[in-house]
Amino acid sequence: MKLGLAATIYHLWRERNSRVSTNLGSNSDVVAKKISEDIRACLCWWKAVKASSETLSIKVT
């Protein structure tokens, strides 16, 4: 839940800054896709880290 909120705030703030500074912005579908891609990437990374730490603890024991 925190990850989704953080990704949403980050991308909305970036989009806002882009519109203010360059007068160019993306449509809502593009922003939503970026948010879901970031969440997916973080979850895949976390899963890989968790799996590697479990493998490491098995080998040490």
N, CA, C and O of each residue as an XYZ file, in Angstrom:
244
protein
N       0.832     -1.185      0.000
C       0.000      0.000      0.000
C       0.879      1.252      0.000
O       0.618      2.197     -0.744
N       1.913      1.255      0.830
C       2.807      2.411      0.883
C       3.539      2.600     -0.437
O       3.758      3.727     -0.880
N       3.915      1.491     -1.060
C       4.621      1.553     -2.333
C       3.741      2.196     -3.404
O       4.208      3.041     -4.168
N       2.495      1.804     -3.459
C       1.565      2.382     -4.425
C       1.342      3.860     -4.198
O       1.297      4.637     -5.152
N       1.204      4.251     -2.965
C       1.013      5.662     -2.639
C       2.256      6.468     -2.988
O       2.153      7.551     -3.565
N       3.413      5.955     -2.646
C       4.664      6.656     -2.945
C       4.869      6.800     -4.447
O       5.259      7.870     -4.916
N       4.614      5.744     -5.205
C       4.774      5.809     -6.660
C       3.789      6.790     -7.275
O       4.142      7.528     -8.195
N       2.571      6.807     -6.784
C       1.558      7.729     -7.303
C       1.949      9.171     -7.038
O       1.895     10.004     -7.942
N       2.340      9.472     -5.819
C       2.732     10.838     -5.473
C       3.943     11.266     -6.302
O       3.980     12.382     -6.820
N       4.920     10.388     -6.425
C       6.129     10.709     -7.184
C       5.799     11.058     -8.630
O       6.245     12.086     -9.140
N       5.024     10.212     -9.286
C       4.740     10.443    -10.704
C       3.797     11.623    -10.927
O       3.935     12.344    -11.915
N       2.855     11.827    -10.032
C       1.985     12.993    -10.167
C       2.780     14.282     -9.962
O       2.561     15.267    -10.666
N       3.695     14.273     -9.005
C       4.523     15.455     -8.761
C       5.448     15.718     -9.943
O       5.640     16.871    -10.328
N       6.022     14.672    -10.523
C       6.873     14.829    -11.715
C       6.090     15.387    -12.889
O       6.567     16.254    -13.621
N       4.881     14.875    -13.053
C       4.027     15.351    -14.139
C       3.667     16.822    -13.935
O       3.671     17.608    -14.883
N       3.362     17.179    -12.716
C       3.047     18.570    -12.397
C       4.232     19.478    -12.719
O       4.070     20.528    -13.341
N       5.426     19.061    -12.287
C       6.620     19.865    -12.550
C       6.902     19.974    -14.044
O       7.321     21.028    -14.523
N       6.677     18.905    -14.770
C       6.880     18.927    -16.218
C       5.929     19.909    -16.885
O       6.329     20.652    -17.782
N       4.696     19.916    -16.459
C       3.709     20.828    -17.044
C       4.008     22.281    -16.693
O       3.813     23.172    -17.520
N       4.476     22.523    -15.486
C       4.773     23.897    -15.066
C       6.018     24.422    -15.775
O       6.035     25.563    -16.238
N       7.051     23.599    -15.862
C       8.327     24.095    -16.385
C       8.416     24.083    -17.907
O       9.056     24.961    -18.486
N       7.793     23.116    -18.568
C       7.939     23.023    -20.023
C       6.624     23.169    -20.777
O       6.616     23.173    -22.008
N       5.532     23.286    -20.067
C       4.194     23.352    -20.667
C       3.869     22.114    -21.494
O       2.984     22.154    -22.349
N       4.571     21.024    -21.248
C       4.291     19.751    -21.895
C       3.918     18.735    -20.829
O       4.521     18.687    -19.758
N       2.934     17.942    -21.134
C       2.535     16.935    -20.178
C       2.079     15.674    -20.875
O       1.766     15.684    -22.065
N       2.045     14.608    -20.137
C       1.569     13.323    -20.652
C       0.092     13.182    -20.329
O      -0.430     13.857    -19.442
N      -0.573     12.300    -21.058
C      -1.975     12.063    -20.710
C      -2.041     11.116    -19.515
O      -1.031     10.538    -19.115
N      -3.214     10.966    -18.958
C      -3.364     10.193    -17.724
C      -3.029      8.720    -17.913
O      -2.565      8.073    -16.975
N      -3.256      8.177    -19.108
C      -2.928      6.771    -19.351
C      -1.427      6.523    -19.255
O      -0.996      5.498    -18.727
N      -0.640      7.453    -19.759
C       0.816      7.313    -19.711
C       1.305      7.382    -18.265
O       2.158      6.592    -17.861
N       0.775      8.309    -17.497
C       1.168      8.443    -16.092
C       0.774      7.187    -15.313
O       1.556      6.688    -14.504
N      -0.421      6.683    -15.550
C      -0.867      5.459    -14.869
C       0.020      4.275    -15.232
O       0.329      3.445    -14.377
N       0.431      4.193    -16.495
C       1.309      3.104    -16.915
C       2.667      3.202    -16.232
O       3.226      2.185    -15.820
N       3.206      4.413    -16.106
C       4.488      4.602    -15.423
C       4.386      4.187    -13.958
O       5.299      3.560    -13.421
N       3.280      4.534    -13.319
C       3.080      4.169    -11.911
C       3.062      2.649    -11.764
O       3.753      2.100    -10.905
N       2.280      1.973    -12.593
C       2.189      0.511    -12.464
C       3.504     -0.173    -12.834
O       3.843     -1.203    -12.251
N       4.249      0.380    -13.793
C       5.555     -0.190    -14.130
C       6.532     -0.061    -12.971
O       7.288     -0.991    -12.692
N       6.524      1.083    -12.296
C       7.410      1.265    -11.145
C       7.055      0.313    -10.010
O       7.939     -0.273     -9.384
N       5.776      0.164     -9.749
C       5.346     -0.744     -8.685
C       5.751     -2.165     -9.028
O       6.270     -2.882     -8.172
N       5.523     -2.585    -10.268
C       5.878     -3.931    -10.700
C       7.386     -4.154    -10.580
O       7.823     -5.210    -10.121
N       8.174     -3.168    -10.988
C       9.636     -3.300    -10.917
C      10.103     -3.436     -9.467
O      10.972     -4.256     -9.170
N       9.538     -2.649     -8.577
C       9.923     -2.732     -7.161
C       9.531     -4.078     -6.564
O      10.295     -4.663     -5.797
N       8.349     -4.569     -6.911
C       7.913     -5.849     -6.367
C       8.772     -6.991     -6.897
O       9.096     -7.917     -6.153
N       9.141     -6.936     -8.172
C      10.016     -7.973     -8.736
C      11.392     -7.922     -8.083
O      11.988     -8.959     -7.790
N      11.888     -6.722     -7.859
C      13.176     -6.568     -7.199
C      13.112     -7.126     -5.787
O      14.009     -7.853     -5.361
N      12.053     -6.790     -5.062
C      11.916     -7.251     -3.684
C      11.820     -8.773     -3.636
O      12.395     -9.406     -2.751
N      11.097     -9.359     -4.586
C      10.972    -10.815     -4.636
C      12.334    -11.463     -4.886
O      12.656    -12.487     -4.284
N      13.129    -10.869     -5.769
C      14.462    -11.403     -6.062
C      15.377    -11.291     -4.854
O      16.133    -12.219     -4.565
N      15.322    -10.185     -4.151
C      16.150     -9.993     -2.956
C      15.756    -10.991     -1.880
O      16.615    -11.584     -1.228
N      14.465    -11.171     -1.699
C      13.986    -12.104     -0.689
C      14.412    -13.533     -1.020
O      14.839    -14.277     -0.137
N      14.295    -13.915     -2.293
C      14.674    -15.263     -2.711
C      16.177    -15.479     -2.542
O      16.603    -16.547     -2.104
N      16.975    -14.478     -2.885
C      18.421    -14.644     -2.751
C      18.843    -14.704     -1.288
O      19.783    -15.423     -0.950
N      18.168    -13.965     -0.418
C      18.525    -14.022      0.999
C      18.111    -15.361      1.608
O      18.791    -15.879      2.494
N      17.002    -15.917      1.134
C      16.591    -17.248      1.627
C      17.588    -18.303      1.169
O      17.931    -19.198      1.941
N      18.056    -18.216     -0.062
C      19.048    -19.153     -0.578
C      20.343    -19.023      0.202
O      20.976    -20.026      0.532
N      20.737    -17.806      0.497
C      21.967    -17.556      1.248
C      21.854    -18.157      2.645
O      22.810    -18.770      3.120
N      20.733    -18.002      3.304
C      20.596    -18.512      4.656
C      20.562    -20.043      4.662
O      20.989    -20.663      5.636
N      20.070    -20.642      3.613
C      20.060    -22.099      3.532
C      21.484    -22.625      3.375
O      21.838    -23.632      3.990
N      22.307    -21.960      2.561
C      23.666    -22.408      2.341
C      24.525    -22.217      3.580
O      25.430    -23.014      3.830
N      24.263    -21.192      4.350
C      25.059    -20.916      5.545
C      24.747    -21.924      6.635
O      25.646    -22.308      7.384
N      23.530    -22.353      6.745
C      23.116    -23.231      7.809
C      23.612    -24.610      7.678
O      23.325    -25.453      8.527
